[in-house]
Amino acid sequence: MSQPELYDVTIIGAGPVGLYTAFYSGLRAMKTKLIDAEPAVGGKVRYFYPEKIIRDIGGSPEIKGHELIANLKKQAETFQPTIVCNEKIVHLEQLPGGNFILESESGTQHFSKTVIIACGSGTYEVNPLEAENTANFPSQLHYSLTDLEAFRDKKIVISGGGNAALDAALTLLPVAKSVQVIYRGDDLKGHEETVRELKRSNATIHVAHNIERLSGEADKLRQVMIRCKETGRTQTVPCDAIFVGHGVKVELGAMRNWGFDTEEWGITVDSLMQTSIPGIFACGDVACYPRKIRIILAGLHEGPIAVNSAVKFLEPQAADEAMVSTHHESFE
Ligand SMILES: Cc1cc2nc3c(=O)[nH]c(=O)nc-3n(C[C@H](O)[C@H](O)[C@H](O)COP(=O)(O)OP(=O)(O)OC[C@H]3O[C@@H](n4cnc5c(N)ncnc54)[C@H](O)[C@@H]3O)c2cc1C
């Protein structure tokens, strides 16, 4: 059997950061492969908030999550990298001679001279809603917002009080008939401005409450029973659909055993995005250094640094960085 192709760089993770990193890698004429465990590219943006309006990308005052990902994907494709989805990388090893072998859960092997890890917080699994009768209403329990129209004129209950829940509440308010937020904690704990915006809105907020039971007719959800943690009193809230924003279990998984230094939130890098293993770099949410900001824009800066480091690793005499794209031969 013939050996799979050898790439200059393989990027693990096709979230927003992996996608932009693939574009920049093309600018540097690196033969690039981009691999993701999910069925489609886009990372957390695709998975958790494709309909949310993102406001902290410089130069794009407002852009919906799915639009940003479509743009990044188009940009990533400029230099035709190989993009592989549905491949969770579980093993990475350096071969005698220096190249790396990456193996996916299904046993597929990928060969690369360098590796950039842009795997966010690792693979994720949502924390479920634990209440009576959830199994009876699977189609009315939502863990991500993929189609806003499905919520139009509906009575929505949001379970949770962190950013994912509050973002969903704000996104749904303009289309839903009503939005009620049920949170077990004593005060909402999202970003300050998000909490302020929600408190100013028409949403009804029940803190120190749990959703205890779902009920309806056949498989049609009609209401949820909530209980106050302090008084024990229950009340019924009308409900057509529930968005569950209980956060996710994120796990770097096998990556912790790949030999580089890791921290609680990811992989330790220096200012050149180098991990403790020469030839392996990291960027985006997974890359850890002091005062790291976990937003998309930060990763869009780190990706090119990681690529430049990979280029210099392969060819120490190479230029430190790419020409700006307007001066790049591909755009002339
Ligand atoms: C609810 C919520 C709202 C947010 N809102 C904003 C916002 O408004 N503005 C903003 O700038 N940021 C926001 N963020 C943060 C932002 O989403 C992250 O900073 C960004 O997604 C990081 O991009 P990334 O590409 O590094 O990682 P991710 O988006 O996490 O993508 C990583 C990719 O790597 C893949 N992967 C992981 N492990 C493997 C493996 N072993 N093999 C193969 N593939 C793997 C995953 O499947 C995933 O697709 C928000 C985050 C959340 C959770």
The ligand as an SDF file (V2000), in Angstrom:
LIG
                    3D

 53 58  0  0  0  0  0  0  0  0999 V2000
  -20.9820   30.5370   23.8450 C   0  0  0  0  0  0  0  0  0  0  0  0
  -19.7150   31.1830   23.3580 C   0  0  0  0  0  0  0  0  0  0  0  0
  -19.7790   32.4600   22.8330 C   0  0  0  0  0  0  0  0  0  0  0  0
  -18.6070   33.0770   22.3620 C   0  0  0  0  0  0  0  0  0  0  0  0
  -18.6890   34.3230   21.8330 N   0  0  0  0  0  0  0  0  0  0  0  0
  -17.5880   34.9040   21.2970 C   0  0  0  0  0  0  0  0  0  0  0  0
  -17.6680   36.1890   20.6690 C   0  0  0  0  0  0  0  0  0  0  0  0
  -18.7180   36.8140   20.6030 O   0  0  0  0  0  0  0  0  0  0  0  0
  -16.5160   36.6990   20.1370 N   0  0  0  0  0  0  0  0  0  0  0  0
  -15.3120   36.0400   20.1800 C   0  0  0  0  0  0  0  0  0  0  0  0
  -14.3170   36.5440   19.6490 O   0  0  0  0  0  0  0  0  0  0  0  0
  -15.2120   34.8200   20.7880 N   0  0  0  0  0  0  0  0  0  0  0  0
  -16.3120   34.2480   21.3330 C   0  0  0  0  0  0  0  0  0  0  0  0
  -16.2110   33.0170   21.9440 N   0  0  0  0  0  0  0  0  0  0  0  0
  -14.8860   32.3510   21.9900 C   0  0  0  0  0  0  0  0  0  0  0  0
  -14.5560   31.7650   20.6140 C   0  0  0  0  0  0  0  0  0  0  0  0
  -15.5830   30.8870   20.2040 O   0  0  0  0  0  0  0  0  0  0  0  0
  -13.2150   31.0430   20.6680 C   0  0  0  0  0  0  0  0  0  0  0  0
  -12.2130   31.9570   21.0840 O   0  0  0  0  0  0  0  0  0  0  0  0
  -12.8740   30.4800   19.2840 C   0  0  0  0  0  0  0  0  0  0  0  0
  -13.8490   29.5650   18.8360 O   0  0  0  0  0  0  0  0  0  0  0  0
  -11.5000   29.7950   19.3250 C   0  0  0  0  0  0  0  0  0  0  0  0
  -11.2510   29.2680   18.0590 O   0  0  0  0  0  0  0  0  0  0  0  0
  -10.3030   27.9950   17.8590 P   0  0  0  0  0  0  0  0  0  0  0  0
  -10.2910   27.7510   16.3800 O   0  0  0  0  0  0  0  0  0  0  0  0
   -9.0260   28.2070   18.5970 O   0  0  0  0  0  0  0  0  0  0  0  0
  -11.0470   26.8120   18.6300 O   0  0  0  0  0  0  0  0  0  0  0  0
  -12.4720   26.1320   18.3910 P   0  0  0  0  0  0  0  0  0  0  0  0
  -13.4580   27.0860   17.8650 O   0  0  0  0  0  0  0  0  0  0  0  0
  -12.7760   25.4390   19.6750 O   0  0  0  0  0  0  0  0  0  0  0  0
  -12.1930   25.0410   17.2590 O   0  0  0  0  0  0  0  0  0  0  0  0
  -11.3530   23.9460   17.5350 C   0  0  0  0  0  0  0  0  0  0  0  0
  -11.6480   22.8270   16.5560 C   0  0  0  0  0  0  0  0  0  0  0  0
  -10.7040   21.7730   16.8160 O   0  0  0  0  0  0  0  0  0  0  0  0
  -11.3720   20.5200   16.6690 C   0  0  0  0  0  0  0  0  0  0  0  0
  -10.6570   19.5090   17.4440 N   0  0  0  0  0  0  0  0  0  0  0  0
  -10.4490   19.4730   18.7830 C   0  0  0  0  0  0  0  0  0  0  0  0
   -9.7440   18.3760   19.1160 N   0  0  0  0  0  0  0  0  0  0  0  0
   -9.4990   17.7090   17.9510 C   0  0  0  0  0  0  0  0  0  0  0  0
   -8.8220   16.4950   17.6380 C   0  0  0  0  0  0  0  0  0  0  0  0
   -8.2470   15.7440   18.5800 N   0  0  0  0  0  0  0  0  0  0  0  0
   -8.7760   16.1010   16.3430 N   0  0  0  0  0  0  0  0  0  0  0  0
   -9.3640   16.8460   15.3650 C   0  0  0  0  0  0  0  0  0  0  0  0
  -10.0190   18.0170   15.6190 N   0  0  0  0  0  0  0  0  0  0  0  0
  -10.0760   18.4300   16.8910 C   0  0  0  0  0  0  0  0  0  0  0  0
  -12.7740   20.7930   17.2150 C   0  0  0  0  0  0  0  0  0  0  0  0
  -13.6870   19.8570   16.6560 O   0  0  0  0  0  0  0  0  0  0  0  0
  -13.0360   22.2290   16.7270 C   0  0  0  0  0  0  0  0  0  0  0  0
  -13.7140   22.2510   15.4910 O   0  0  0  0  0  0  0  0  0  0  0  0
  -17.3570   32.3870   22.4380 C   0  0  0  0  0  0  0  0  0  0  0  0
  -17.2920   31.0890   22.9630 C   0  0  0  0  0  0  0  0  0  0  0  0
  -18.4610   30.4880   23.4160 C   0  0  0  0  0  0  0  0  0  0  0  0
  -18.3810   29.0860   23.9740 C   0  0  0  0  0  0  0  0  0  0  0  0
  1  2  1  0
  2  3  1  0
  2 52  2  0
  3  4  2  0
  4  5  1  0
  4 50  1  0
  5  6  2  0
  6  7  1  0
  6 13  1  0
  7  8  2  0
  7  9  1  0
  9 10  1  0
 10 11  2  0
 10 12  1  0
 12 13  2  0
 13 14  1  0
 14 15  1  0
 14 50  1  0
 15 16  1  0
 16 17  1  0
 16 18  1  0
 18 19  1  0
 18 20  1  0
 20 21  1  0
 20 22  1  0
 22 23  1  0
 23 24  1  0
 24 25  2  0
 24 26  1  0
 24 27  1  0
 27 28  1  0
 28 29  2  0
 28 30  1  0
 28 31  1  0
 31 32  1  0
 32 33  1  0
 33 34  1  0
 33 48  1  0
 34 35  1  0
 35 36  1  0
 35 46  1  0
 36 37  1  0
 36 45  1  0
 37 38  2  0
 38 39  1  0
 39 40  1  0
 39 45  2  0
 40 41  1  0
 40 42  2  0
 42 43  1  0
 43 44  2  0
 44 45  1  0
 46 47  1  0
 46 48  1  0
 48 49  1  0
 50 51  2  0
 51 52  1  0
 52 53  1  0
M  END
$$$$
